[in-house]
Amino acid sequence: MKRWLPLIIFAALGGFFYIGLHLDPREVPSPFIGKPAPAFMLPVIGQPGVTFSPEQNKGKVWLLNVWAPWCVACRQEHGALMQLAQAGVPIYGLNWKDKDREAESLLAQKGSPYTVSVDDLDGRVGIDYGVTGTPETFVIDKGGIIRMKHIGPINADNWQAKFEPLLKELNQ
Amino acid sequence: MIPEIGQFALILALLLALAQGILPIIGAHRGNATLMAVARPAAQGQFVFVAIAFGCLAYSFLTNDFTVENVARNSFSQLPLIYRFTATWGSHEGSILLWTLVLAFWTVAVTVFSRHLPEDMAARVIGVMGLVSVGFLAFILVTSSPFTRIFPAPMDGNDMNPLLQDPGMVFHPPMLYMGYVGFSVAFAFAIAALLSGRFDAAWARWSRPWTTVAWVFLTIGITAGSWWAYNELGWGGWWFWDPTENASFIPWLAGTALIHSLAATEKRGAFKGWTVLLAILAFSMSLLGTFLVRSGVLSSVHAFATDPTRGIFILGFLGVVIGGSLVLYAIRVPKMESGGSFSWFSRESMLLVNNVVVVAALGSVLLGTLYPLFMDALGMGKISVGPPYFNAVFVPLIAPAMFLAGIGPLVRWKQASLPDLAKRLRIAFFVAVASALLLPLVAGGFNWMASVGIALSLWIVFTVMIGFVERLKHEPGNKLAALWKLPRGFWGMQLGHFGLAWVVAGIALVSAYETERNVKMNVGDNVEIAGYTMTFQGVVMHDGPNYRAARGTLDVSKDGKPAFVLHPEKRIYNASGMPMTEAAIDYGFSRDVYAALGEELGPNEWTVRVFYKPFIGWIWVAGGLLALGGTLAAFDRRYRIAMKKAAEPAKAKGVAVEGAKA
């Protein structure tokens, strides 16, 4: 029996690895899910004097997309966001820690998928939302409650798997 | 055209690897010399084609061929030439290709330096390595082709990850892979022994130098990696217990245990089964490391692009290689005779305890690395395991091994006398303990880790000296000449242990006595650290080849006199827009002074992190000494004699054949 022990240990490890392959270690459950979206009031990029607050979206299901001009992964999801925006999905941007003030020119140049994008220069609102990096996307329901948080770029696969069913349910 | 040649070369290499993996093993089983003779040419041919493929990829990178997807994603036209070359292995696909190239290289080395082996043994060893290569070539061709074209081709590439744009990247991955993959030779020898059922001292003597050389490369690779992290990550740390670092450290521990166990098997025929198991373990841990890094089951600062199909493929491959070897082991191990008997206090028993301790330490690192995965798989939540766990568990586990490293070399084989040894070592023991107790007075402040670390390293240093003295006592004539003539194996062991002592001393001192300050600075502000006064002279913009940098200037003075100037940088890379911290370090034998720019708070107002790191350089110098010790041990005279002896009868046989013809 003893001589089979190494094999048994390895088989057990292999089982864990197999399960582990189907899990995403980067996906940390957000404690904000099921809680009201933290309030803020921030200036809208490209519209001097205008501000946006989540209060204004009460009664609407919407996405809050945390992004930054310096973020490479955000560029990856830009195309997908543009398509979603054209399909009528309300996406609001939170431009996180944009110290070089590049967001406005970048959106003008590449096109903006956002209904509006606000400027979180010092990253304080990001902290309120528990943002760990960019991009992150929150789904907020009609009552202003956070229903889902997605870490990483949005693409066709995860949109169909995660977002679409939830949005359908929330919009009913 | 060139990328297609590369792809085609890979396919040919796979076919040759299949021939190399299957025919010689069948030949060895049936005693068919023709089939066995396939091993060497097939392995050498395979190497040629893998090298062609690697060359094609390197060419695509050097010529900025952005029609190749891998080049477009991982390189950039403004990238300096040397990094365009290292970008060849900077991506997932390229690094697996490098893995395969290194494996083919080791196999060729075996084909050249195995003339003294019995033909069936050499055929089995080369065959097993061929089978491993089949797995990796298939992995590349099925899931990770580096030669895939992209259409339409982008105008320019996405740039190499700025973290990898460091001179350390030139040496670190190839060295690490030479080590990782080098254990495949010891593994192949173990499997060949299991297949043939012959476990003699000769087997251990054959595989020992190979194992030591692989271990040397791994030591250099890990040391270089730690050096890279220290210089490039800007946190001032040199080891983070990151899963990817652990993935290289675990095979290193297994290899360390294997080297010691092989010594007992070669000299005394002791613990054969255990040695075979360790040889399987060392290579399995290398493969496991590759799996952990490549599959994305663990998150890590090193995370490359991850893809579950690749994970499934490597896991399946792991199952075949490791599972298959362990089944073979379980079937064959009852046939092994145990070697000569030894008493509870002997060189054998010391080596065995050393092995148990090192493997237990390995287990603790493996457990900590995989624990988040276990918890997640069992649905018990997401956790991460960090340095506090590893420091608290690994350090006390490995400390007894340090103590034994002092005793072991002085204990006789088979049976030794404890009272006798105690008499020989008591002075060393008391001096080591006394120095450790005095250290806080010199260093200014007691720290148990520093004291224990210094006690252990002095203990090893003294016992190394005693080892030399006792060895020379019996040599006649000029002692200095005799010292020079001591076997390289002896020198290697002593230097290795001395290097270990030095590493431990460096780690203990820097961990205990380093200081750090994190301050906000305007132009003209001063910060004081460990007797150095740094004056912030502001930041100027400066253009690098593929980045823009904010370059700070810190004038450093000691005792009122200007000492040196540091230029820490904050870089933004043009293609990716990624910010990078480039630390500035003034290196010294007894201390480093380290500065890094933090965040820009306002015009010429920055947060600045400064560190004073006593004796940190010792870690890398001593790492080099460890490698030197291993190198000497691997090239001991007895291995060369064995090869020469084997070559002579072969020649004689050739003459006899010619004679018969005549």
Interface residues (C-beta under 8 A of the other chain):
Chain A: R3 W4 P6 L7 F10 A11 L13 G14 F16 F17 Y18 I19 G20 L21 H22 L23 P25 R26 E27 V28 P29 P69 W70 C71 V72 K99
Chain B: N158 L277 I280 S284 F291 S295 G296 V297 L298 S299 P308 G311 I312 L315 L318 G319 I322 G323 L326 V327 Y329 A330 V333 P334 L370 P372 L373 F374 D376 A377 K382 I572 S576 G577 M578 P579 E600
